[in-house]
């Protein structure tokens, strides 16, 4: 007799002590319906509420979960991974030496390890399943039934070459969307062929964010619709009634737009992409890396300081030629580093361009000013925040009045910027969750600083390209 997902959730010999209580009724209804099981009387209402579909009559191929934070997504994902790896038999469909790989994909390695800890904990908590383990490290578990559970960071290159019965895309709303080097669509397209051999399933789960990306597209197209792609949407307390209501209420008071996404599972209408890849590409000069200084040109610089422990310290140098602002040089130093050492290096570059004054943001109080002063360079704080720098750079780029060097990092950071509308109706521009904009900040700052200064004293003569490592 085979074990069903409901058995796994309710049998005391399996995980009944963790998933069998009333607080997991909605999860039992959802996962049972996903596998095409008949729903019990207490599960039908929960199923209809979170899927907007009638009771299921067959299993689904894909499950897209739009669930608020602390709603139990990670526990459910771990259970699905263990269920497929430990209770399904794929041996007759595998070639000699081949293993079935249950794959958990996350936005970054830290998040992947967090998901893996839930999986390892479920297996370790059950002596019967623990005996199946042949080998285990920080990112994978090999089982005696020729199945492996692995966690990966989301990359369309890294997921190829596997045979998988289940792929879990964790917090997929926070993967990069169409303008990144690893767009969510390309990653999922790369992994779907790996599921074909074993009739595998895709489970994509996340709290929602902006109205873009694959989670939003699948919700918009399939929520409440019949077929093999099942979309569920539920607030945190629907899926986890033990979550204190006061926690949600306080979050709503602090920032309603954010809390409605994080706890009520509503996609944010106040977050939009700021600039498209096409615009950045139209401003990028192919194969240009860095332009050396030329005589008779007034150069201007902007820097985004860092203390050397987390963010990069970046520098941009630009000049204006007629109506066009040309970004001549970009430098980025990732941590760990000595701030004094970075300033010494940057000061040398500024001197090459004849620059004795650099503009920067207000980070760190007086320490950047003092470090640059040691090299005879005046550090001036910017007269506007980075959000305004981005806002003022956009029309210049839209009108083709900016020339950028070719830099994948700069491309990624510019296209990762998001425009948010506050409750007061003011727009702010900043990087998305888990992303960086330090290089984009220096680039925009240099562009705006140069654009606001007098034009060059002579026409710009394009010098030979300088061989500098790409940023």
Beta strands, then each sheet from edge to edge (+ up, - down):
strand 1: 62-67
strand 2: 100-106
strand 3: 133-136
strand 4: 140-143
strand 5: 147-153
strand 6: 166-170
strand 7: 201-206
strand 8: 229-234
strand 9: 271-273
strand 10: 300-304
strand 11: 313-321
strand 12: 324-333
strand 13: 357-360
strand 14: 378-381
strand 15: 402-403
strand 16: 417-421
strand 17: 427-431
sheet 1: 3+ 4- 5+ 2+ 6+ 7+ 1+ 8+
sheet 2: 9+ 16- 17+
sheet 3: 14+ 13+ 10+ 11- 12+ 15+
end
